[in-house]
């Protein structure tokens, strides 16, 4: 892997990949955690707006058609901590891919007519999340588990803020964060001349340094329950435990715990709660760690009457982790290794991993990930269970 920093401060990583596809991904180090109360949702809104037109390609169709007519794909997403845009094309169309990405990130028009149209689309997206319990439960969990950390705020933001956005406010936010020294580009593919291509296309000037205020999230000292009644047939429950950011060495141990409890249909939660007892339809776990926060969660879609028993079973499975054996540990590690290595067969996933790890701390952590997983011991698992799993936050979308 090669790293260069262009004269304007833009960091670029190039990973050689012998395939016909090339992926160019641009990560902007801005997300909902950067927003003030009057900016809730603006990061996600800008992600939508940059596809609406540039001077060279003045509408969404012209931008989309440039990539789709050559069989390529492009997409974008926003999280609490980053906004990412990527293009995947045949390597012979590398120049075209760079041209389109650089165009939308430097020359977007932010036409007031498009602003009004996109407001309606984003508000409908917010409504969709609220109407879909399996999505909304995660927003409710983050809002409840974090007391001070900005990750308690949903990425999609506030309807009221979105309705009142204007071009001046959007442009001010865009110009503040969409600067080369606040971006990372990853190129994954079998292409030559990538450095010059990026230098020629990403010509915007270095901006002011961007800093994110550090927030000290208080340690959990009691259990929390948040319940909302819904006119739905099933009950959705998500139980979260506050943990640590990805750069902390315990994050790898939490990945192993996730591999024991939540790997597909052979994970312990699925096996015990659904496989043996038939108490849930959807059940599993996830370990989420980012650059400034982390939590571990267990989720289940159940009948309301089964909630007390399912809670009891969740706690029992967590307690059993203190008595795991070498076979359990090896299976979890093998699962993580296989899942990870198969995942990065896709060049887009590689590009995404590069920018993620670089923002978290260093891309070197990507290369040492499997080594860190293999170093986890039974004693590590016991210690982490005792350290982070004492107090929980439970959110329940209660059905009929």
N, C-alpha and C positions, 0 to 999 in steps of 0.2 A: 504494500500500500504506500502511495506517495502523498505527501502533504506539501502544499504551497500556500503562502499568504500573498495575495496580490497587493499592488501598491496602494490600492484604496482600502485595504484592511479586510478584504473578503477572503475567508479561509476556504480552501478547496482540498478535498480528498479524492484521489483516483485509485480505484481498485480494478486491476486487470481481471477480466472475466471472459473466457473463451466461449462466447456464444454469439448468435446473430443479433441478440437484443442489447440495447444500451439504455441505461436509466440515468436520468439527470434529476436529482432531488435538491431542492432549495429549502433549507430550514431557517425560518426567522425566529429569533429568540424572543418571542412575545406570545403571550396567551392570556387567558382570563385572570391569571394571578397578577398581571401588570396593571389591571384596570382599577380606576377609582369608582366610587359609588355611582357617579354620573356617566361612567363609561361601560357599565356592565353589558357585555355582549358585543362590544365594538370590534374586538379581535376577530371573532367568528364572522361578523358582518363584513369586514374587509376581505376575508378569505373568499366570500361570495362575490364581492364587488369587482375584484381584479379580473374576473373572467367576463365582465360585461362590455369591455371595449377599450381599445387603445387608439392612438392616432393612426397607426398603420392598419389596424383591424378593428374598425369602429363598432362592432357588435359581437355578441356572444357566438353567433353562428359562424362568423368568419374565423374566430379563434378556435372553436371546436373543430371546424372542418379542416383546418391546416394540419391537425394531428390525425383526425379520424380518416381522412381520405388516403393516408399512407398506411393505414392499418394499425396506427399507434393508439395508445391510451394515455389519459392524463387525469389527475385527480388532486384533491387537496383535503387537508383536515386541520382542525384546531383543537388543542388540548389546553389544560391549565397553564402549561409552560412553553408551548411552542406552536408555530403554524408552519405546516409543511406543504409544499407543492412539488409534484413530480410528473415527469413525462417519460414514457417507455415507448421506444421506437426501434425499428431495425437500425443496426449500426451505420448503414449507408445514409440514414436520415438524421444522423447526430447533429449536424449543423442546423437543420430545421428545428429539432427539439430545443436546442439552446436558444435559437432565435425567438421562438414562441414564449418560452419561460422568461427570458430576459425582457421581452417586450411587455408582458403583463405586469412584471414586478417593477418596471421603471417608468412606463408610459401610460398607465391606466388613466382613463378620462374622469371617472367618478361623476358621470353625467347625472344631474339632479333627477331626470326622468327615470334613469336606471335605479337611483337611490330609492325612489318611492316604490318602484316595482319590487325591488329586493327586500324592502321592509316587510311587505306583505308575505313574501315567501318565507322569510326568517320567522315571522310571527306564526305562520302556519306550522313551521318546523317545531317551534316551542310547544304549540298546542299538541302536535303529534307525540312528542316526548311525554307530556303530561297525561295523554290519553292511553299510552302504552305502558302498563305496569312494569314489564320486564326491563324497560329503559329507565323509567322514572325512579324505580327503587334505588338505583345507584346514585342519582342526584340527591335523593332524600338522605341516603346514607352519608354522603360526603358533607351535606349541609349540617347533619346532626353530629357526626363524629368529630369534626373540627370545630373548635371554639373560636380561635383567633386566626388561624392560617387561612389565606385567601382561597385555598382549594375548596373551601366550603361553598364558594359561589359557583353556580352552574356555568359551564362554558358558553352556553347559548345566551345567557344574560337575562336582562329584564325587558319585558314587553314595553314598558313605559319609556325606558331609555332608547330602545330601538325606534319607537314611534317618533321620538323627538330628535333623532340624529339629523344633522344637516351636512352639506358638503364641506363647510369650513371645519367642523369638528372632526369629520372623517379624515380629511386631508392632513390636519394637524397631527393626529395620532399616527397616520401612515408615515408621514415625513419624520416623525420622531423615532420610529422603530424599524422602518424598512430602509435601513442604511447598510452598506456592505460590511462594516465592522460589527454588525449585529446579526450576521448571517453565516451559515455554513452550507457549502455545496458539496454533495457527493456525486461522483460519476462512477458508475460501475458498468464495464463493458470492454470490448476489444476495439478501441479507437485510438487514433494517433492525433497529435496536434490539439489535444483537449485544453491545454493551458492557454495557448494563443487564442483559441476560439472563445474561451471564457473571458479573457482579457479584452478581446475586441467587442464583446457583446455586453458585458456587465461593466459599464463605463461610469456609473453614478459615483458621486464623491463621498468620501468618508464623512460620517456624521459625528455627533457628540457621543461620548461613551454612555452606554445604557447600564444602569444599575437597578437592581431589584432590592427593595428594603427587606432586610431579614426579619422574619416573624418567629418568635419563640412560642411554639404551640405547647400548652400545658400538658403534662403527663396525665393520663386518665387515672382517677382515684376512686371512681364509682361506676356502676353500670348505668346505662341510659336506655330508656325505651321511648320510641316515637311511633305512634300509631295513627293511621289515617283510614277512615272507612271509605270504601269504594263500592259502586254498584257493579261488581264483577263476581264471577262464579268462584274463582280460586282466591286463595290468600298468598301474597308474595312476602317472603321474609328474607331479610339480609342482615347478617350479624357481622359487625366489623371490630377489629382490634387495631388500635393505633400502633404503628411500628416505626420504621426509620427510612431515610432516603436511600436511594440505590447505591451511593458511594460507600455506605456503611457495610463492613464485612458480614454483618448478620443478614443482609438481604439475600445472600446465597443460601444460607441455612433455611430461610423462609421459603425460598424456591423449592428446596428439597422437601420441606413439610407440605408444600402445595402438591408436589409430585406424589406424595404418599396419600394425601387426603382427597385430591381432586382430579387425578388423571383420568379423564374420560369415564367409561363405564366400569373400570376396574379400580377406581379410587375408592377409598374406604367410606367416604360419605355416601357416594352413590350405591355402593354394595350394601351397606347396612340400612340406609333409610329407604331407598327405592327397591333394590334388588331383593332383599330379604323380607322387608316389612310392607312394601308397597305404599308407603306413606307420602310419597312425593312424586310428581312427574319430572320436574326439572330440579336437579340438585347438584351442587358442586362447590368449588372454592376458587379463589383467585388471590394472588399476591401482587399488589400494585406498589411499585416503588418508582419515584421520580427524583429529580435533582434536589428537591427541598422537602419532600413529604413521603409518607408511605402508610399503607394499611393492608391488613389481611382480612379477607371476607369469606364467609360461608353463606350460600344462598339456597333457597328451596321454595318451590311452588307447591302448595299443600291445601288441604281442606282446613278451614278455620279451627275445627275441633281438635285437629292433630298437632296444633302448635306447641302445647306444653310437652308432649312426648318427643316431638322432633327436637326441641331445644335441649331436652335431657340427653338425647342421643348424640347431638353435636358436641356437648360438653364431654360425654363419655369417650368419643373418638379422639378428642383433643387430649384427654387424660391418658389414653392408651399409648399416645406417642412417646410417653416417658419410658415405655417398656419395649420399644421397637428393637428388632434384631438386625444382624448384618444383612440378611436376605432382603428385608424390607428396605433397608437403606440402599443396597445395590440396585434393586428394581427401580427405585425413585430416580437414582442417578442415571441409570441406563435410559429411562424414559425421557429425562430432560435432555440428555446428550442426543438421542435420536430425534426428538422433536426439534431441537435447536438446529442440528445439522441439516435436516430435511428442509426446514424453514428457509435457511440461507442458500438453498439451491436456486431460489427465485432472486434474480438480481435486484428487484425492487425492494425485497425484504433486506438485502444486504445494504443497499443505499440508505434505507430507513434506520437500520441498526447503527450505521456509521454516525449519522447526525445525532441520534439519540445518545449514544455513549459519549460522544464528544461534548455534548451539552451537559450531561450528567457530571462528567469529570474529565475523562480522557478516552479516546478511541482504543487505547491500549487495553482497557478493561473488556472490550469486546473480544479481543484476541485471547485473553486469559480466562474467559467466562467458564468454559468447561473444566479447566484446571481447578478453578476455585470451587466448583460444584463437587468435583472428585475429592477435594480435601475435607469436606464436611464429615464430621464424626457423630456417633451416637450421643456422645457427651454434649456436642454442640446443639443437637436437637433438643435434648432435655433442658439445657440452659436457656435456650431461646423460648421454649414453651413457658418456663417459669418466669421469664422476664417480661414477655409481651402479652400473654394470654390470661391475665388476671382479671381484667375489667373489659367489658364489651359494650358496644352500642348496637342495639337491635331496632331496626325499622321494620314496620309491618304495614302493608297495604291490605287491609282486612276486607275480605269478600263477604258474600252473603252467608 
